[in-house]
Amino acid sequence: MSIFLSLFKKELRTCFLSPIAYVVLFFFWVLTGLNFWWLLVQLADGESLTMATQQMFGGLICFSLLVIVPLITMRLFAEERKLGTLESLLTTPLTATELVLAKFAGALVFYLVLWLPVVAYTIIQQNLAPVEVHQFPDFGAIRAGVLGIMLVGGLYISIGLLMSSLTSNQIVAAISGFAVLCILFFAGLFMAYMASNPAARFFGQYVSTYAHLLDYSRGIVDSRSVVIYISYTVWFLFASVKVIESKRA
Amino acid sequence: MIKVSGVTKKYPGRLAVDHISFEVARGEIVGFLGPNGAGKTTTMRMLTGYLPMNSGRIEVAGYDVATQPKEVRRRIGYLPESCPLYPEMRVDEYLRFRAELKGVKPSARRAKINEVKEQCGLTEVGKRIIGQLSKGYRQRVGLADSLVHDPDLLVLDEPTVGLDPYQIRQVRELIKQLSEKHTILLCTHILPEVEAICERILIINEGKIVAADTEENLHRRLHACSIIEMEVKVDPAVATAKLGGMEGVDIRTANTLDGGWLWLELEADTSDMREELFNLAVTEGWALRELAEQEHSLEDTFVQITRNRESV
């Protein structure tokens, strides 16, 4: 446990010392800011209040995660391989599982920092709410939305982590992570919303992260999707552990 | 301390290490020599449990590398070849991180870090960022890292590569000091380093251990004859006739120098031939200004051993 903690602390420190972290933070915060501004404009035009939470967690922001997450994860193992520090790490009494979990946890914490503005937006919404509306913002939906972005983020990060463990080149790790996430995201999206075959549509609803995020931000927590996300995340982390254990030289 | 028996490592299409066996006793400093690509680094990596082996068995301090890797790693301080470090960390931060990973007790951590910093001459640079340090300092940070958990065995893969002559001397001095407390396996292809530090030498070539002995024994085994240099004032023809007539002496080279001096390189059965050569010069009335036996350098021995192997 103490080894995990020192690895985790080191991950966070390295993450916040890298310039990429701040570039990512800047763009993502600008994006969520614009998104929130657009939401306020729509609400002022008399749009229904129920779509507010959906727009905070779903919609356009979903697309940006496909780029943002590989940028966070590309460094994780590719850099260790490049510097040769993977060798000095794996010749200390730690296990590959501790290393993978620490990197995953570090990246997940940074990912949640990306979402911090949502806290501010929630407070702003609360203060802007008309007096006669008691149920705004809908905290139940917000809690479900936070769960949704954590589950989706966890899956994306575990995929990015696996891609990073396979190469010593950060660019390759980022691009392959982006490619896999795109396939996952758009295949689900097209099947769920555009396929003419009802069976495909039905299947698409099961796997589309876009559809899931919309559900969560409506306050619908479907245990089936929770199980899918957690089991796939565990599977990708397991695969990363195996890659680190076997691909050394 | 180290017991390697019948270890083989294959890479796709290439046999990197071919059934090697050797032992290193507690407290020894052993030089591990070999040309580039001979399998040195691969062997180090298998020893530290970084690379799995295809067959064979390695024991470190009585623990099997394959089945008890944690116990083994706890007892090895390993400085990999390229001395990998995190450039964005400070020296103190890095050493603390490594001490934590290696299970140095929190109560002893600070004292231990200060101790290795002092040993490696890093006291003044503790607050500096590693990426901004010179190569020499970085190498010392790597060395301090390998010492921080007080390992029984130090495995150093080319610790002086890329250093300037002054730094090389410092690192060598440090390794010598460390040998009082630790068993050391020093892997290098820089021969003077081995000559200066090591008690025993292992030579690996093309994945096989081709020699394992002390330096003197290696020389003795390889050089049955001795080379004697001689400078006398005599006509070359006379010298050739007289020396050629002696039992057990062959002239390898003869060069005439200014002032009638003649420089000879002789191959003799034993170094005792010097006395007979002196007597010859005296009886013949040759002026003699040099008579010396050539020291065999480790370089000669190394080249001979590794080349012999190639021709086999």
Boltz contact constraints between the chains, C-beta under 6 A:
constraints:
  - contact:
      token1: [A, 3]
      token2: [B, 101]
      max_distance: 6.0
  - contact:
      token1: [A, 6]
      token2: [B, 100]
      max_distance: 6.0
  - contact:
      token1: [A, 10]
      token2: [B, 97]
      max_distance: 6.0
  - contact:
      token1: [A, 17]
      token2: [B, 88]
      max_distance: 6.0
  - contact:
      token1: [A, 83]
      token2: [B, 84]
      max_distance: 6.0
  - contact:
      token1: [A, 84]
      token2: [B, 82]
      max_distance: 6.0
  - contact:
      token1: [A, 84]
      token2: [B, 84]
      max_distance: 6.0
  - contact:
      token1: [A, 85]
      token2: [B, 84]
      max_distance: 6.0
  - contact:
      token1: [A, 87]
      token2: [B, 50]
      max_distance: 6.0
  - contact:
      token1: [A, 87]
      token2: [B, 80]
      max_distance: 6.0
  - contact:
      token1: [A, 88]
      token2: [B, 80]
      max_distance: 6.0
  - contact:
      token1: [A, 88]
      token2: [B, 84]
      max_distance: 6.0
  - contact:
      token1: [A, 90]
      token2: [B, 50]
      max_distance: 6.0
  - contact:
      token1: [A, 91]
      token2: [B, 48]
      max_distance: 6.0
  - contact:
      token1: [A, 91]
      token2: [B, 50]
      max_distance: 6.0
  - contact:
      token1: [A, 91]
      token2: [B, 73]
      max_distance: 6.0
  - contact:
      token1: [A, 91]
      token2: [B, 78]
      max_distance: 6.0
  - contact:
      token1: [A, 92]
      token2: [B, 73]
      max_distance: 6.0
  - contact:
      token1: [A, 92]
      token2: [B, 101]
      max_distance: 6.0
  - contact:
      token1: [A, 92]
      token2: [B, 102]
      max_distance: 6.0
  - contact:
      token1: [A, 93]
      token2: [B, 70]
      max_distance: 6.0
  - contact:
      token1: [A, 93]
      token2: [B, 73]
      max_distance: 6.0
  - contact:
      token1: [A, 93]
      token2: [B, 74]
      max_distance: 6.0
  - contact:
      token1: [A, 94]
      token2: [B, 101]
      max_distance: 6.0
  - contact:
      token1: [A, 248]
      token2: [B, 51]
      max_distance: 6.0
